Amino acid sequence: MQTLEYTAPKTLKDAITLLAQKGDAARPLAGGTDVLVQLRVGRRPQVNTLVDLKNIPELTRLSYDPREGLYLGAAVACCHVYEDATVRRMYPGLIDAAELIGSVQIQGRASVGGNVCNAAPSGDTIPALIALSATCSIAGPNGTRSVPMEQFCTAPGRNLLQNGEILVAVRIPAPAPNSGAAYLRFIPRNEMDIAVAGVGASVVLDSAKQRITSARVALASVAPTPLFVTAAGQALAGKAVTDEAAIQAAADAAVAAARPITDMRGTIEFRKQLVGVLTRRTLHIAIQRARGA
Amino acid sequence: MTTTAPAPEYSVIGTRPIRHDGLDKVIGRAKYAADIQMAGLLSAKILRSPHPHARIKSIDTSKAAALPGVRAVITAADIPAVASDRMQDLGETAVRLRFLSSNVLAGNKVLYKGQAVAAVAATSAHIAEEALSLIKVDYEVLPPALNVLDAMKDGAPLLHEDMLMQEFGQRTTKHSNIANHFRFKKGEPADGFKQADVVVEREFNTAAVHQGYIEPHAATANWNVDGKLTIWCSTQGSFNVRSQVATLLKIPESNVKVIPTEIGGGFGGKLGVYLEPVVALLAKKTGHPVKAIMSRTEVFEGTGPTPGSYMKVKMGANKEGRITAAEVSLMFEAGAFPGSPVNAGAMCALACYNLDNAQVDGYDVVVNKQKTAAYRAPGATHAAMAVESVVDELCENLKMDPIDFRILNGVKQGDRRVDGPAFGKVGFMEVLQAAKNHPHWKTPLTGKNRGRGFAAGFWFNAGGPASCYIAMNPDGTVSLIEGAADIGGTRAAIAMQAAEVLGIPADKVTPTVVDTDSIGYTSLTGGSSVAFKGGLAAYEAAQDLKKQLIERAAKIWETTADNVEFEKGEFKLKPSYERKMTFTELAGRLLTTGGPLAGRASVDARGVGPAFAAVIADVEVDPETGKTQVLRATIVQDAGKAIHPSYVEGQMQGGVAQGIGWALNEEYFFTNQGTMANPTFLDYRMPTALDLPMIDTVIVEVANPGHPFGVRGVGEVPIVPPPAAVANAMKRAIGVRMTDLPMSPGAVLAAIQAKGNGKR
């Protein structure tokens, strides 16, 4: 029997103090779509306190600034992200991921920050955010720090937050001119499922929109953590947007980097195949978006 | 759409009134089994086996019983011993009583992971759950037999050491996991194959799939000091629960009252008891009412799916397209106890075709998995996946149109099934013609990696006993009392049949499903029987009432009944028709002219009309990922007579939806250790709304002569053709014939790659 205490601090400072005091016995709560399920099935037996972060202004803010880029408070629900006209226009690659987590009802509660903190290998927003060069703004008892998204997850269900630390916001730079991004995942059904494999990609094109200046590719569900594949991006730098061989080389690099397992959701072979296919398809969409087509 | 215009002779039958139970369900007021609340109610939780196969050496419940808040702990020792091999009818299947008892609470052995071993009643669900962790069960773990072919091998671990194989109706001396091997034979298949120009032989495997009803099992029991037991539960058969519980607990049936709640789906899975005897025993032991609710995981792990299977089909045809011979072997995983639906599957396998030379072998095989239960046309979908795939391949080899081939070989009135019975009036030809004429079939399918498949299916349908009571109210409405759980809109369908006889609108009938003490015996909601048998009972009860009303009108007019005519809700005095009374007027006068009136009937409906259906499915397969999308699906089905066409269409669409789920992604995914790895709706993938196209329906009406309105059952046959139709469509889309279910993306991709490597 698990008796729970629920608290809803109004300031970041109070939340940090509380979490630092309670240690592993406390768990931050945003939408609760992961943590409540985990508690119910007994997967977090040490937790006796839920710290609701939705009353803290820094965590519920969603704003865009042409110089600073996007400030995405960690407790902002997916539906607020994809219903925001500016975010839709500036970050279609993030929208791809936010729109397919769970179901419409889930998206009304689930936050992007929660998806990141849950640190599932299959977390859909994480590869999309890595592709977009997002950073994590963290606050804790010893002050604040910022880390690249690709360093945030450390193992299945684990992230680098230290005792008392909170993911306050995800920040995404303003999109470079002539850039585009996309996220695709493969699931056997068409909704309410977990990625068998997922790929986020972004590209920046030259001013003529003919050549790829730089690219970033990240993968879901094929390693203990979402995986940033620098080799895939390198395979594309300087190549023509129509260079299918380069895109295939990026896909091959992604397949080579993937180290999936076989489980009920897919075999190693199947997942590797999917990574190749999805990398190609995601890059095509990202390039198309960058060209404004 | 219906192929026939609304019958002008009817005023209610064939219309689409709002269902009587709709409002409560839409606004969330309908009471389901888990909604039952009462003073002093205790919560029960079930301890389940962590092993697929183990001997129970001892169970120590003392620590659990000592936990504050715990009121009782029970094990199989609390169930009266059942020594005999007496059979207990479950409606669509049957089981030996001692096996049913072991499935409720395991005796000396556990035979699947998830089997109930002990139960606790406590003042809260949390305490009950905590108490489960204090029960110490000492298991001697045994090697399991985890799939049908392994379990059939000599030397396989035996689930039931004392079980002797039954073969061709005789008990052999062989100890085996094969509970039964039987054969149906007609003509001489070997001779038939000699006449064949084309022979196709294929093997098929299908995974166990669950009915997936949205409402988990729940039951509440109260055992009074006078020995009267009341049970509230979600069931497809309240009288069935009454008899199972009474027999298992060795108490008189008349001491048990079963109150059926609203039911959130069953599809065959809510016929056998699981929780009901357990909460009854806990209620007896504690003197309190006790409620148990299963979690979804318990539903998956502790209740019956439909079997996994291995099947082999060989069929031959001559150049003219006549099937000359067929041989079918069906090996079904019964689960922990004998009683898979392999018999029904074997009888349905070749039922669509008029064959001179055919043989069907069936094997009922126990394995260390959940005891299987009925699921919508039990056994027929498996068999159709195999037979309809082979028929499709014959058509390909002969370059024949799949519908024309079936018109040439399909059964008509008078033809005999391989297992013996001859068909009465059936509508298979009409179904095939309607499919052939449908715009879906006539519109070419274009586009890469797309294909169209066709498959047919048969289901017997069932009848049986049903009772109905119709009481007149003073305002001209009637109250209709019935005993069959309403799962698919049968309250409306039954009320409409009474309304038709009484000449009143359907909304003047208030139908209520009542408990086992409040209506005559009514058999279960299964076998697509309720609109047929319940409708017949309502028809007879309404006729009984009508006769009495005519007599009352005669009495009021001081004449004899033969001088009163009843037409369109009006009583008229013959011959001049000067005096008239409406139904409502007469209703208002009953109490002052001789007292209230009610009609009643208890029937044993035997004139069952079997059902045929055909499905056209268009698919697109992504050759790089193996993912299949069903683009368009049409089902054509003979309903006999669609009482409420919307609910018939709903059944047809629901059956196709479940069939597509079975075809593409649903499966019990077992680890090598015999654990179901996906006991949640996240990883047990039923189709969502986004996974299905709008499913077109065509109701064909070839009246069943055994029912006053021509009703055939409609609930089950629509699930039979879809998996084969999808497989046949995939063959045309990507050139790969899939023989194993589910045809999930990984499996399809592997098959595409194997073909590319020349291995297929």
Interface residues (C-beta under 8 A of the other chain):
Chain A: M1 F186 P188 R189 N190 E191 M192 D193 I194 V196 D263 M264 R265 G266 T267 E269 F270 Q273 L274 V277
Chain B: H126 I127 E129 E130 E624 T625 G626 K627 Q629 L664 N665 F669 A677 N678 L682 D683 R685 P687 T688 L690 D691 S744 P745 G746 L749 A750
